[in-house]
Amino acid sequence: MNFSEPFKLSGLLGRFSPDGKCLASCVQYRLVVRDVNTLQILQLYTCLDQIQYIEWSSDSLFILCAMYKRGIVQVWSLEQPDWHCKIDEGSAGLVASCWSPDGRHILNTTEFHLRITVWSLCTKSVSYIKYPKACQQGVAFTKDGRYMAVAERRDCKDFVSIFVCSDWQLLRGQHFDTETQDLFGIEWAPNGCVLAVWDTCLEYKILLYSLDGRLLSTYRAYEWSLGIKSIAWSPSSQFLAIGSYDEKVRILNHVTWKKITEFEHPATIANTKTIVYKEVEKSPSVETERLSFPPPRALASSLFSTQSKYDVSQVPVSLQYIKPAADRANPKMGIGMLAFSPDNCFLATKNDNIPNAVWIWDIQKLKLFVVLEQLCAIQSFQWDPRQPRLAVCTGNSKVYFWSPAGCVSVQVPGEGDFQIVSLSWHASGDSMVLLSKENFCVCYLEREEVK
């Protein structure tokens, strides 16, 4: 495993291009595009203000840079560096911006969610979508890029409209009201046949609609308590995992949309068939007689960075459990993170009440398979897009990998403290970008490690 040197970064804005050839990163108002393999700078663009969001077009030819404070989006071309585009929403303001799946239209959401403006880069035409709802996830595209669902709020009721992305017209007049108190998010199944719509956390309710707006099913696990916190579709669209504030994940099947099982996240792991990997610190071994004073810088940094490894714990194991403050909004409780492996075999979860643990469930057997107990709270995890291998970061200078073969803790070399708070895999699974608040570096995995 090799690591690049660290590069400057702001706003955690580091993204691989969809074709895997480039890596874009931001430093204040500058956008830097590098070659993925050599990390040589290919293009350097200067924006009008500090960049708050970036996104590649689907064909990797353009990059969108949003400056929300100014209400401006700038678009840059990799093929023609002199060409550029500026979209100014003016007094309407800007709170969100994204590409359409064709990579030739930009969707801007104005302040107070008054409308979504669709700008065409080809014809310079403009379309408007009125009454978009201010919620966590109010716009969703099907994976094939043909349709877009938009959550709307009008006359104190929630609606969903389905648009055809080729002309931004309603799909056969598809505009229907949803049976929600206060719609919180929408997400298409990967096959694009079913749209999941879920309610505010005050009401446990998830509704499943077909492409033609028919209500296929409604699922409610309980009432009078905080409800849904996170959802994830399996890549095959066969399962829908729903994480809730009661510290459980419920799995619905795609045939009857009934619950087939629920996964509990207790503070004590008692099942002898569950493997618990516990991260433990180990002091670096240095031959004291060979130490010079002051020590060389490279040695000094390794002396003071604690190494760690995994031990297999004997069950029963008690995990560190945090009781949330009952008088605060958005309590740190319940299932905050969910992700299926690309082969549908595993589900990784995090229960916010037990912040230092990652739970990995075997979806074929519908059982808890592994728990990783870390020394620090989990910041982020992501599956390798090519195989069942999970990368985890916990806000320190280590990156952790789990696969069915076992667990490993890897120290990022270098001086200073590189605190990894986010990570992202390259589409090939051969490398990943590790992001800290002020820097990023690229981790290259050897081919033998990739297999």
DRENGU-164610 format. One record per residue (C-alpha): residue number from 1; residue in three letters; x negated, y negated, z negated. Coordinates in steps of 0.25 Angstrom, whole numbers, plus 5000, padded with zeros to 4 digits. Layout:
REM DRENGU-164610
PT num residu   px   py   pz
PT NUM    ALA    X    Y    Z
...
This chain:
REM DRENGU-164610
PT num residu   px   py   pz
PT   1    MET 5000 5000 5000
PT   2    ASN 4994 4986 5004
PT   3    PHE 4998 4972 5000
PT   4    SER 4996 4959 5008
PT   5    GLU 4991 4947 5001
PT   6    PRO 5002 4938 4995
PT   7    PHE 5008 4927 5003
PT   8    LYS 5015 4915 4998
PT   9    LEU 5031 4915 4998
PT  10    SER 5042 4907 4993
PT  11    GLY 5057 4911 4990
PT  12    LEU 5054 4926 4991
PT  13    LEU 5055 4924 5007
PT  14    GLY 5048 4935 5013
PT  15    ARG 5054 4944 5024
PT  16    PHE 5050 4954 5034
PT  17    SER 5056 4952 5048
PT  18    PRO 5066 4963 5052
PT  19    ASP 5057 4968 5063
PT  20    GLY 5046 4970 5052
PT  21    LYS 5035 4962 5060
PT  22    CYS 5035 4949 5052
PT  23    LEU 5036 4944 5037
PT  24    ALA 5042 4930 5034
PT  25    SER 5039 4923 5022
PT  26    CYS 5042 4909 5016
PT  27    VAL 5033 4899 5009
PT  28    GLN 5041 4887 5005
PT  29    TYR 5045 4881 5019
PT  30    ARG 5036 4890 5027
PT  31    LEU 5040 4902 5034
PT  32    VAL 5029 4912 5037
PT  33    VAL 5030 4924 5046
PT  34    ARG 5019 4935 5045
PT  35    ASP 5016 4947 5053
PT  36    VAL 5020 4959 5044
PT  37    ASN 5008 4967 5046
PT  38    THR 4997 4957 5046
PT  39    LEU 5004 4946 5038
PT  40    GLN 4998 4936 5047
PT  41    ILE 5007 4923 5049
PT  42    LEU 5014 4924 5062
PT  43    GLN 5023 4911 5060
PT  44    LEU 5024 4900 5050
PT  45    TYR 5037 4891 5050
PT  46    THR 5039 4879 5042
PT  47    CYS 5053 4876 5037
PT  48    LEU 5060 4863 5033
PT  49    ASP 5061 4867 5018
PT  50    GLN 5058 4878 5009
PT  51    ILE 5064 4891 5014
PT  52    GLN 5074 4898 5006
PT  53    TYR 5078 4910 5014
PT  54    ILE 5072 4917 5027
PT  55    GLU 5078 4928 5036
PT  56    TRP 5073 4935 5048
PT  57    SER 5082 4936 5060
PT  58    SER 5086 4951 5063
PT  59    ASP 5076 4951 5075
PT  60    SER 5065 4945 5067
PT  61    LEU 5063 4933 5077
PT  62    PHE 5069 4922 5068
PT  63    ILE 5068 4918 5054
PT  64    LEU 5078 4910 5046
PT  65    CYS 5073 4901 5035
PT  66    ALA 5084 4895 5026
PT  67    MET 5082 4882 5018
PT  68    TYR 5095 4882 5010
PT  69    LYS 5092 4869 5002
PT  70    ARG 5091 4861 5016
PT  71    GLY 5103 4869 5023
PT  72    ILE 5093 4873 5034
PT  73    VAL 5089 4886 5041
PT  74    GLN 5077 4886 5050
PT  75    VAL 5075 4898 5060
PT  76    TRP 5061 4902 5065
PT  77    SER 5058 4910 5077
PT  78    LEU 5046 4920 5077
PT  79    GLU 5045 4921 5092
PT  80    GLN 5046 4906 5095
PT  81    PRO 5039 4899 5083
PT  82    ASP 5043 4885 5088
PT  83    TRP 5057 4888 5089
PT  84    HIS 5065 4885 5076
PT  85    CYS 5079 4883 5072
PT  86    LYS 5085 4874 5061
PT  87    ILE 5099 4875 5055
PT  88    ASP 5104 4864 5046
PT  89    GLU 5117 4866 5039
PT  90    GLY 5117 4852 5034
PT  91    SER 5126 4848 5023
PT  92    ALA 5133 4861 5024
PT  93    GLY 5120 4867 5017
PT  94    LEU 5115 4881 5017
PT  95    VAL 5116 4893 5007
PT  96    ALA 5113 4905 5016
PT  97    SER 5107 4908 5029
PT  98    CYS 5105 4921 5037
PT  99    TRP 5104 4927 5051
PT 100    SER 5114 4934 5058
PT 101    PRO 5111 4949 5062
PT 102    ASP 5107 4944 5077
PT 103    GLY 5097 4935 5072
PT 104    ARG 5102 4923 5080
PT 105    HIS 5112 4917 5071
PT 106    ILE 5110 4911 5057
PT 107    LEU 5121 4911 5047
PT 108    ASN 5121 4899 5037
PT 109    THR 5130 4898 5025
PT 110    THR 5132 4884 5020
PT 111    GLU 5133 4879 5006
PT 112    PHE 5146 4882 4998
PT 113    HIS 5148 4893 5008
PT 114    LEU 5156 4884 5017
PT 115    ARG 5153 4892 5030
PT 116    ILE 5142 4901 5037
PT 117    THR 5136 4894 5049
PT 118    VAL 5132 4904 5060
PT 119    TRP 5121 4897 5069
PT 120    SER 5116 4904 5082
PT 121    LEU 5102 4902 5086
PT 122    CYS 5105 4906 5100
PT 123    THR 5117 4897 5104
PT 124    LYS 5116 4887 5092
PT 125    SER 5130 4889 5090
PT 126    VAL 5136 4889 5076
PT 127    SER 5148 4897 5070
PT 128    TYR 5154 4895 5056
PT 129    ILE 5159 4905 5046
PT 130    LYS 5168 4899 5035
PT 131    TYR 5171 4902 5021
PT 132    PRO 5159 4911 5018
PT 133    LYS 5159 4916 5004
PT 134    ALA 5148 4912 4994
PT 135    CYS 5144 4925 4988
PT 136    GLN 5132 4934 4987
PT 137    GLN 5133 4941 5000
PT 138    GLY 5144 4935 5009
PT 139    VAL 5138 4938 5023
PT 140    ALA 5135 4952 5028
PT 141    PHE 5131 4957 5042
PT 142    THR 5133 4972 5047
PT 143    LYS 5119 4979 5049
PT 144    ASP 5121 4979 5064
PT 145    GLY 5123 4964 5064
PT 146    ARG 5137 4964 5071
PT 147    TYR 5146 4959 5060
PT 148    MET 5145 4949 5048
PT 149    ALA 5154 4949 5036
PT 150    VAL 5156 4936 5028
PT 151    ALA 5162 4934 5015
PT 152    GLU 5172 4922 5014
PT 153    ARG 5180 4915 5004
PT 154    ARG 5192 4907 5007
PT 155    ASP 5205 4903 5000
PT 156    CYS 5199 4910 4987
PT 157    LYS 5198 4923 4994
PT 158    ASP 5187 4932 4999
PT 159    PHE 5186 4936 5014
PT 160    VAL 5176 4943 5023
PT 161    SER 5175 4940 5038
PT 162    ILE 5167 4949 5048
PT 163    PHE 5161 4942 5059
PT 164    VAL 5154 4948 5072
PT 165    CYS 5140 4943 5072
PT 166    SER 5139 4941 5088
PT 167    ASP 5150 4930 5088
PT 168    TRP 5153 4927 5073
PT 169    GLN 5167 4929 5075
PT 170    LEU 5176 4937 5066
PT 171    LEU 5176 4952 5069
PT 172    ARG 5190 4955 5074
PT 173    GLY 5195 4944 5064
PT 174    GLN 5189 4952 5052
PT 175    HIS 5192 4943 5040
PT 176    PHE 5197 4949 5028
PT 177    ASP 5199 4945 5013
PT 178    THR 5192 4954 5003
PT 179    GLU 5198 4959 4990
PT 180    THR 5188 4952 4982
PT 181    GLN 5189 4941 4971
PT 182    ASP 5176 4935 4974
PT 183    LEU 5168 4942 4985
PT 184    PHE 5153 4943 4982
PT 185    GLY 5147 4951 4993
PT 186    ILE 5148 4959 5006
PT 187    GLU 5139 4969 5013
PT 188    TRP 5141 4978 5025
PT 189    ALA 5138 4993 5025
PT 190    PRO 5125 4995 5033
PT 191    ASN 5134 5002 5044
PT 192    GLY 5142 4989 5045
PT 193    CYS 5156 4997 5043
PT 194    VAL 5159 4992 5029
PT 195    LEU 5158 4979 5022
PT 196    ALA 5157 4979 5006
PT 197    VAL 5163 4967 4999
PT 198    TRP 5161 4965 4984
PT 199    ASP 5167 4956 4974
PT 200    THR 5161 4947 4964
PT 201    CYS 5154 4954 4952
PT 202    LEU 5166 4950 4943
PT 203    GLU 5174 4960 4951
PT 204    TYR 5169 4974 4955
PT 205    LYS 5175 4976 4969
PT 206    ILE 5169 4980 4982
PT 207    LEU 5177 4981 4995
PT 208    LEU 5173 4988 5008
PT 209    TYR 5178 4983 5021
PT 210    SER 5177 4989 5035
PT 211    LEU 5172 4981 5047
PT 212    ASP 5187 4978 5051
PT 213    GLY 5190 4972 5037
PT 214    ARG 5197 4984 5031
PT 215    LEU 5195 4986 5016
PT 216    LEU 5190 5000 5015
PT 217    SER 5188 5001 5000
PT 218    THR 5187 4994 4987
PT 219    TYR 5179 4998 4976
PT 220    ARG 5179 4993 4961
PT 221    ALA 5172 5001 4950
PT 222    TYR 5177 4993 4938
PT 223    GLU 5184 4980 4934
PT 224    TRP 5182 4969 4924
PT 225    SER 5167 4969 4924
PT 226    LEU 5155 4964 4933
PT 227    GLY 5156 4971 4946
PT 228    ILE 5147 4973 4958
PT 229    LYS 5133 4967 4958
PT 230    SER 5126 4974 4971
PT 231    ILE 5130 4983 4982
PT 232    ALA 5122 4991 4992
PT 233    TRP 5126 4999 5005
PT 234    SER 5118 5012 5008
PT 235    PRO 5111 5011 5021
PT 236    SER 5120 5022 5027
PT 237    SER 5132 5014 5022
PT 238    GLN 5137 5027 5015
PT 239    PHE 5136 5021 5001
PT 240    LEU 5139 5007 4994
PT 241    ALA 5131 5005 4981
PT 242    ILE 5138 4995 4972
PT 243    GLY 5130 4990 4960
PT 244    SER 5138 4983 4949
PT 245    TYR 5136 4976 4935
PT 246    ASP 5140 4989 4928
PT 247    GLU 5126 4994 4931
PT 248    LYS 5131 5005 4941
PT 249    VAL 5130 5007 4956
PT 250    ARG 5142 5013 4962
PT 251    ILE 5140 5020 4976
PT 252    LEU 5152 5020 4986
PT 253    ASN 5153 5030 4997
PT 254    HIS 5157 5025 5012
PT 255    VAL 5168 5036 5014
PT 256    THR 5178 5032 5003
PT 257    TRP 5171 5020 4997
PT 258    LYS 5172 5027 4983
PT 259    LYS 5161 5027 4973
PT 260    ILE 5153 5040 4974
PT 261    THR 5144 5037 4962
PT 262    GLU 5139 5027 4952
PT 263    PHE 5125 5025 4947
PT 264    GLU 5123 5020 4933
PT 265    HIS 5111 5012 4928
PT 266    PRO 5109 5016 4914
PT 267    ALA 5098 5011 4905
PT 268    THR 5094 5025 4902
PT 269    ILE 5090 5035 4912
PT 270    ALA 5093 5049 4907
PT 271    ASN 5094 5058 4919
PT 272    THR 5081 5067 4920
PT 273    LYS 5083 5067 4936
PT 274    THR 5080 5052 4937
PT 275    ILE 5066 5048 4938
PT 276    VAL 5062 5035 4931
PT 277    TYR 5049 5028 4935
PT 278    LYS 5044 5019 4925
PT 279    GLU 5034 5008 4928
PT 280    VAL 5023 5007 4918
PT 281    GLU 5011 4998 4918
PT 282    LYS 4997 5003 4919
PT 283    SER 4985 4995 4916
PT 284    PRO 4975 4994 4927
PT 285    SER 4962 5002 4925
PT 286    VAL 4950 4994 4927
PT 287    GLU 4936 4999 4923
PT 288    THR 4932 4989 4912
PT 289    GLU 4917 4990 4914
PT 290    ARG 4918 4985 4928
PT 291    LEU 4926 4973 4924
PT 292    SER 4919 4960 4927
PT 293    PHE 4924 4947 4920
PT 294    PRO 4931 4940 4926
PT 295    PRO 4936 4951 4934
PT 296    PRO 4938 4949 4949
PT 297    ARG 4951 4943 4953
PT 298    ALA 4957 4956 4960
PT 299    LEU 4953 4964 4948
PT 300    ALA 4959 4954 4938
PT 301    SER 4972 4954 4945
PT 302    SER 4973 4969 4944
PT 303    LEU 4969 4969 4930
PT 304    PHE 4980 4960 4925
PT 305    SER 4991 4966 4934
PT 306    THR 4997 4978 4927
PT 307    GLN 4999 4991 4936
PT 308    SER 5011 4999 4935
PT 309    LYS 5015 5014 4938
PT 310    TYR 5027 5022 4937
PT 311    ASP 5029 5033 4926
PT 312    VAL 5041 5043 4927
PT 313    SER 5049 5041 4914
PT 314    GLN 5055 5053 4906
PT 315    VAL 5070 5051 4906
PT 316    PRO 5078 5046 4898
PT 317    VAL 5073 5032 4901
PT 318    SER 5078 5019 4896
PT 319    LEU 5077 5007 4905
PT 320    GLN 5076 4993 4901
PT 321    TYR 5091 4988 4900
PT 322    ILE 5094 4973 4900
PT 323    LYS 5108 4968 4894
PT 324    PRO 5112 4956 4903
PT 325    ALA 5117 4943 4897
PT 326    ALA 5132 4943 4896
PT 327    ASP 5133 4928 4897
PT 328    ARG 5125 4926 4910
PT 329    ALA 5130 4926 4924
PT 330    ASN 5124 4937 4933
PT 331    PRO 5120 4946 4922
PT 332    LYS 5108 4955 4925
PT 333    MET 5116 4968 4925
PT 334    GLY 5121 4978 4935
PT 335    ILE 5116 4983 4948
PT 336    GLY 5108 4972 4954
PT 337    MET 5101 4979 4965
PT 338    LEU 5105 4991 4975
PT 339    ALA 5098 4997 4987
PT 340    PHE 5099 5009 4995
PT 341    SER 5087 5016 5001
PT 342    PRO 5087 5016 5016
PT 343    ASP 5089 5031 5017
PT 344    ASN 5101 5030 5008
PT 345    CYS 5095 5040 4998
PT 346    PHE 5092 5030 4986
PT 347    LEU 5099 5018 4980
PT 348    ALA 5090 5008 4971
PT 349    THR 5097 5000 4961
PT 350    LYS 5094 4990 4950
PT 351    ASN 5102 4988 4937
PT 352    ASP 5100 4974 4932
PT 353    ASN 5102 4978 4918
PT 354    ILE 5090 4987 4920
PT 355    PRO 5081 4977 4928
PT 356    ASN 5068 4986 4928
PT 357    ALA 5074 4998 4934
PT 358    VAL 5077 5003 4949
PT 359    TRP 5086 5014 4950
PT 360    ILE 5085 5023 4962
PT 361    TRP 5097 5032 4965
PT 362    ASP 5098 5045 4974
PT 363    ILE 5109 5042 4983
PT 364    GLN 5110 5056 4989
PT 365    LYS 5112 5062 4975
PT 366    LEU 5118 5049 4969
PT 367    LYS 5109 5050 4957
PT 368    LEU 5099 5041 4950
PT 369    PHE 5085 5045 4956
PT 370    VAL 5074 5036 4950
PT 371    VAL 5073 5024 4941
PT 372    LEU 5061 5014 4942
PT 373    GLU 5059 5007 4929
PT 374    GLN 5050 4995 4931
PT 375    LEU 5043 4986 4921
PT 376    CYS 5049 4974 4927
PT 377    ALA 5063 4970 4932
PT 378    ILE 5066 4974 4947
PT 379    GLN 5066 4963 4956
PT 380    SER 5069 4970 4969
PT 381    PHE 5068 4983 4976
PT 382    GLN 5070 4987 4991
PT 383    TRP 5070 5000 4998
PT 384    ASP 5060 5003 5009
PT 385    PRO 5068 5003 5022
PT 386    ARG 5062 5015 5028
PT 387    GLN 5062 5025 5016
PT 388    PRO 5067 5027 5002
PT 389    ARG 5056 5019 4995
PT 390    LEU 5060 5007 4985
PT 391    ALA 5051 4995 4982
PT 392    VAL 5053 4988 4969
PT 393    CYS 5048 4975 4963
PT 394    THR 5049 4970 4949
PT 395    GLY 5043 4955 4950
PT 396    ASN 5029 4960 4947
PT 397    SER 5017 4963 4957
PT 398    LYS 5021 4977 4959
PT 399    VAL 5030 4984 4969
PT 400    TYR 5036 4997 4966
PT 401    PHE 5040 5008 4976
PT 402    TRP 5049 5020 4973
PT 403    SER 5052 5032 4983
PT 404    PRO 5056 5046 4980
PT 405    ALA 5042 5050 4979
PT 406    GLY 5039 5041 4967
PT 407    CYS 5036 5027 4962
PT 408    VAL 5024 5017 4964
PT 409    SER 5021 5004 4958
PT 410    VAL 5012 4995 4967
PT 411    GLN 5004 4983 4962
PT 412    VAL 5003 4971 4972
PT 413    PRO 4988 4968 4973
PT 414    GLY 4983 4953 4972
PT 415    GLU 4981 4942 4962
PT 416    GLY 4991 4935 4954
PT 417    ASP 5005 4941 4951
PT 418    PHE 5013 4944 4963
PT 419    GLN 5027 4946 4957
PT 420    ILE 5036 4954 4967
PT 421    VAL 5051 4950 4966
PT 422    SER 5055 4955 4980
PT 423    LEU 5051 4964 4991
PT 424    SER 5055 4968 5005
PT 425    TRP 5052 4980 5013
PT 426    HIS 5047 4979 5028
PT 427    ALA 5057 4987 5037
PT 428    SER 5046 4997 5040
PT 429    GLY 5044 5001 5025
PT 430    ASP 5029 4999 5027
PT 431    SER 5028 4986 5019
PT 432    MET 5036 4976 5010
PT 433    VAL 5035 4962 5006
PT 434    LEU 5034 4959 4992
PT 435    LEU 5039 4945 4987
PT 436    SER 5036 4937 4975
PT 437    LYS 5040 4923 4972
PT 438    GLU 5028 4916 4978
PT 439    ASN 5021 4927 4987
PT 440    PHE 5024 4939 4995
PT 441    CYS 5015 4951 5000
PT 442    VAL 5017 4963 5009
PT 443    CYS 5015 4977 5004
PT 444    TYR 5011 4987 5015
PT 445    LEU 5014 5001 5012
PT 446    GLU 5005 5012 5019
PT 447    ARG 5011 5021 5028
PT 448    GLU 5009 5033 5019
PT 449    GLU 5017 5026 5008
PT 450    VAL 5028 5023 5018
PT 451    LYS 5031 5037 5022
